Amino acid sequence: MQTPPIETLPLFPELDRLLLELLRGLTPEDWQRPTLARQWTVKDVAAHLLDGNLRTLSMLRDGYAGEAPEDFSYAGLVDYLNGLNADWVRALRRLSPVVLVELLAQSGPEYCAYLATLDPWAPAAWAVGWAGETESLNWFHIARDYTEKWHHQQQIRAAVGQTEALMMPALLQPFLATIMRGLPHAYRAVPAPEGTRVQVRIGTAAGGVWQLLKTASAWQLAPAEAAPAAEIVLSPDVAWRLFTKGMSPAEARPQVQLSGEERLAEAALALVAVMG
């Protein structure tokens, strides 16, 4: 079954507005706080968000790669991106927070304007690898970029105790819906009889319900039309951290509710919606 596209393009300016409002209110101490992004501080994550804007404009809009990947396998692209990210963050540690915010404010509208030029139904320059795709449409590429901007801003917000703004349904639901497109890939090696259903529930009004159906050839997302054999219930706070590697499956396990065949429900903890 082909599920409908997720409309995220109109949300980017609001994400940028909230980010700039947040960053302009940070204290010098806030900029140096640790985040869920491994060894990165708040300032490092903000620098990474700037890299996303400028790299998209340079590589995709202007056709300038600078350092092109040599290995286009999933593992090769992960290594390539990790190297670019580390080099960039290290170099931008010499910039002041004021300069960093100014560059984000300047590049954000240009980035959004470029995304608006893309045909949503044309093939994207980069596939959404964490969803198991080798070719993706632009609307999914844009939605994937939305999840990147959402979760990195939320990492900053978690570090400074201001997470509420991105938890509003209008911003959270598209983030979750995009991430759940990776569920069939996460379950690709999970055995089950044909017709088995697994349900993932983000248990608040701002969350949602997704069902996976085992067909003869693969797992696929399907309408919630029948009772599942297994269900996992997560809070939004656990979900965004878990699926973006801010929390391990072992750390998340005591904070989720499993019912039915636990083996099937627990497999959802392996979903990772970032490259890495």
N, C-alpha and C positions, 0 to 999 in steps of 0.2 A: 504493500500500500504506500502511495506517495503522500507524505504529510505536507501540509501547506507551508509556505515560507513564513519566516518570522520577520516582521517589519521593525528594524532597529534604527534605520538612518535618521529619522527625525529626533532621536533621543541623544545623539552625540553632542549637540550644542548645550543641552541641559547638563549632561555629565561634565562638560568643560566648565560651564558656569559654576557648578558646585565645587569642582576641583579648585578653581582659582579663588573662590570665596574662602575655601578651607585653607589653602596655602598662605593666603595673605593674612590670615589670622594666627598663624603659628608663631610661637616664641622661638628664640635661638635654641633653647633646649629641646623643643619639639622636633626641630629639623634633624636632630641627631639621635632620636629615639630608634631602637631596634624595631624591626617589623617581622611579619611572617615570611617575608621573602628571603629566607636564609640569612646571609651575612649583610644584607642591605639595610641601610637606615632609611628613615622617611625621605631624606634628601636624595638618596640613591634611587628610590622607587620613583620619585618625581622626575629624576633625570631619565629613567627608563621610559616613562610616559612621553617625554619629549623626544626620545629616540624613535618611538613608534610613529610619531607625527612626521619627523624629518626623514626617516628611512622610507616610509611609504611615499612621500613626495619625491624623493630622489630616485628610488628604485622603480616604482610603478608609474608615477606621473611622468618623470623625466627620463626614464629608461637608463639610469646610471647606477650600476651595481657596486662600483668600487671594488669590493672583494666578493667575488661570486663563489658560491659553493662548488666544491669539486665532486662531492658525493651527494646525489639527490635521493638516496634512500632515507627512510625515516630517521635512522640512527645518525646518518651523516648530516642531515639537516639540523637535528638537535645539537650536535657538536658545533656546527657552523653558527647557529643562533646563540648558543651559550658563549662562544668566543666573542662574537660581536657585542653581546650584552655586557660581558665583563669588561671588554676594552673601553666601551663607551662610558659606563658608570665610573670606572677608574679615572678616565680623563676629565669627566665633568665634576669631579670632586673639587676642582680648582675654581669653579664658578660659584658666585655668591647666590644665596636664595633669591635675592632681588632680580638678578640677571636671569636665573632659571625661570622664575614666574613670568618675566617679560617675554621670554622666548616661547613659553607655553601659550601665552595669550596671543602672540603673533601667529604661531604655526597652527593652532587649533582650527580657526576658520578656514585656512587654506587646505588643511587636511579634510575637513568636512566638505568643502567645495569639490575637492577631487573625488571623494566617494560618490557624490551626487552625479558625477558624469558617467558612472559605470552602468552598463546595462545589467539589471538584476539577474537576467536569465542567460547571460553570456558566461562562458567558462572563466573562472578566476585565474589570476596569475599563480596563486598558491592554493593547493588543496588543503582541506581541513583534515590533517593527518590523524588527529586524535579521535576523529569520528570514523576512521578507517577508509576515508575516501582518497582516491588517487586523482580525481578531478572533481572540483566543486564549482557550483555556480556563484556568481558574484554576491547574490543576496546572503549566501551562507558565509562567504568570506567576510562580508561586512558585519554580519551578526557575530562571527568569531572575534573580529576586532572589537566589537562592543563588549564582549565578555572580558577581553584583555583590559580595556580601559576601566570597566566596572570593578574587576577584582583587584587591580593594582591600586585604584583609588581607595577601595575598601581596606586594603592592607594599611594604607596611610591612616585611614580613619580609625581602624582598630588600634593602631599604635598610640593615637592621641585621644581615644575614648569618644569618638564622634561618629558612630556607625549608622545612626538612624536615618540620615538623609537618603541613602541608597537602598534602604529597605522598603520604601514606598512601593506599592504594587506596580505602578507604571514603569518603574526602573528595574525592580527585582524580577518580575515575571518574565520579561524577554530574556534576561540573563539566564534564568533557570531553564526556560524552554529551549534555548540554544544548547546549553550544556547537555540536556537530556537527549539531544540528537546523537550523542556519543554512546548511549546505552547499548544499542545492538552490537557495537564493536567491543564494548567491555564484556559482553556475554558470549562472544563468538566461540569460546572454547568450553562453555558451560553445557554439559549434556542434559537433555530433558526430552520427554516424549513430545511428539508433534501435538500441538494444541495447548501446551502448557502456557499459562500466563503468570507473569510476575509483575507486581505493582510497586511503584515508587511513589510515596506520598510525602510532599513537603507540607508539614502539618500546621499551616496557618492560612488565614484568608489571603495573604499575599503569596502563597505557595501554589500548589497545584497537584494533580494526579496524572501519572504516566503509566501505561501498561506496555509490557513487552509480550509478544506472542511468538512461540516457537513454531515455525513452519517446517516443511520438509527439508528446506535447504539452509535456513538461517533463523536467527532471532530478528524481529522487526517491531517497530513501534506500531501500536494498534489502538483504536478507540477502546475505552473502558466499558466493554459491552458484556463482560461475564466475570464471575468471581475468580480471583487469582488463586493460584496454588500457594503463593507466598507473597508477603508484603513487607516492605521496609518503610518506616516512618522516620523522617528526619526533621529537625528544626531548620529554618533558613540559615541560621548562624553556623550550624554544623555543616550544612550542605555546601555553602560557598567555600568554607575553609577546606573541607575534605576534597572536593572536586578540583580545587586549584592547588593542591599539595601544601596547603597551610596546616594540615592535620593529617596524620597517618590513619589508615584503616584501623589499626590497633587502638589509637587514641579515640577514634570516633565510635568504636563498637559499644562501649558502655553508655553512650549518649543517644543511641538509636533504639527503636522498637522493631523487633522481628516477629512475624507470625507466619503460620503455615510451615512449609518446608524451609527451614532456616538456611540450608545450604544454598538454595536458590536466591533467597532474599539477600543474604550476606554478600553475594557476588557483586551487588551494586556498589559496595564499598571500594571496589577496584577501579571505578570510573575516574579517569583523569582527563580533564578538559583543558590542558595546557600542553605545549610541546616540551617534553622532558621526561 
